[in-house]
Amino acid sequence: MTQPWIAGCGLTAFGRHEDTSLEALAARAAREALLQAGLPPRRIGMAVFANALAARLSGSLTMGQDVLAHVGIAGCAVMNVENACTSGSTAVHIAALAIRAGEVDAALVVGAEKMFHPALGLIDSGKTLADTLLGRVTPAGFALRASRHMARFGTTADQLAAVSVKNRRAAAGNPLAMMRTPLTLAEVLAAPLVVDPLTRLQCSPVADGAAALVLVSERLARQCGARARLRATVLTSGSYDPMAELSEWETDSRTARLAWERAEAGVEEISVVECHDAFSIAEILHYEGLGLCPVGEGGRYAERLLAGDSACVPVNPSGGLLSRGHPVAATGIAQIIEVTRHLHRQGAPGRLGLAHCMGGDKEADTKSCTIAIVESA
Amino acid sequence: MTGVPAPELPPELAAQFALAADGTVLLRASRPAQGDAVIFPPRLYAGDGLDTTTEVLIPGDGRVNCLTRVRVRPPYGLPPGYVIGFVDLEAAPLRLFGLFAPEDADSLAPGSRVRLSLMPLGTDNDATPCLRPVFVPAAEPLTETRP
């Protein structure tokens, strides 16, 4: 079975792109990825386009074909994917499956979102869900997890805030990140409360942005000069256990176990992580779910990361969702690009990095969870 | 007579909650054909054979697991600073998400005993005033004492 290789990456700056259409943003990222791969559009056998909000905000449907026309891709298999925050990483998983199956030699994955829209409002999991009608906005589920983590493990407000400070410090070195001005713990804690105990600076900002990847088979990878491959991609959904303890995230740990199994690797081999820090508490829960630290130690792990403890695995060196911004369907692809670029900066072959994403709320769990293990070559 | 219709449960909530004749708010849970498990939110089918489930109505009494206050602009006409959370039910191993009655929220904490009630609160997806199930404080169950 051939492994999918990353032949090209394209990433726009995340932020406010008022004068650029969604199609233009997506096409810009797709073009960059195709040019880096050195493949003409006719060599792409399959394209997957991810978007989560355009149908709701602007009434646009099945946009992939419209976006791809801008980069001369037509006639091949085209798929449109919506899977909340994992829309982009789900699209990568689908393309990786097609490469592994030998169905195509080259696939283009594009994820794009425009979120600065007057109709956006608070994100929820759908207006037909009972929980939405009962006031469950997205930050609330995470705030409730935070309150449980604090009550059970003694996690402190300072430790939650440490995640935001650390990620903002990292974003200062990322020219594509949306928020790059350093923050202090005091500033994070003094920001307005969104849902207790999460302040505004502990919630990822909405953003416009696009990301694209060209995945190729091993045979084509040599021709393209690809220097990284996807050792594993995993997509799962929540288990919806009605009595699951909110201060632990079983879906995280179950998805991680599957990723280690498929990659034939373990957490001790990981040298960088980009995870779905949509809220400060989310990153703390993901440290534990991914096995970076024991359950209950996530708050202290955040403090160690902020203090620059070299025994810790770097988490979200791009700035994460909290500072890079979170254009929903672009995020999962951007995380894989950031991991790939981080591994390339490290220089040595055979290093592993992990990109983790979660999407949607259902019954106190996530609707989807993805992990991609990237290996530098 | 004003002719204004009385507020009702929105269909999304009516599919999950029922009002008993004595005014008690009940959950419309599901029971699989085999066994005595209780599933909520209700499902159409359950078990390896995907047998049709039957509806079972269970009370919403329980204890607060955790709660939080939402400070951002409230959706659906809910009051500013509304309180939501999870309640561990007494009738079945279920942790139920829900709203807490605004006037009672300050008196509640993890471990507090609550029951489900129904009250006019906010609006539905059509911006029409509606009923919502809310948790309200409940008395501790009487414990038998022996002389």
Interface residues (C-beta under 8 A of the other chain):
Chain A: G121 L122 D124 K127 T128 L129 A130 D131 T132 L133 L134 G135 R136 V137 P139 A140 A143 L144 S147 R148 A151 P192 L193 V194 V195 D196 P197 P242 M243 A244 L246 E363 A364
Chain B: P10 E12 L13 A15 Q16 I39 F40 P41 N65 C66 L67 T68 R69 V70 R71 V72 R73 P74 P75 Y76 L78 Y82 I84 G85 F86 D88 P93 L94 R95 F97 G98 L99 P110 D124 N125 R132 P133
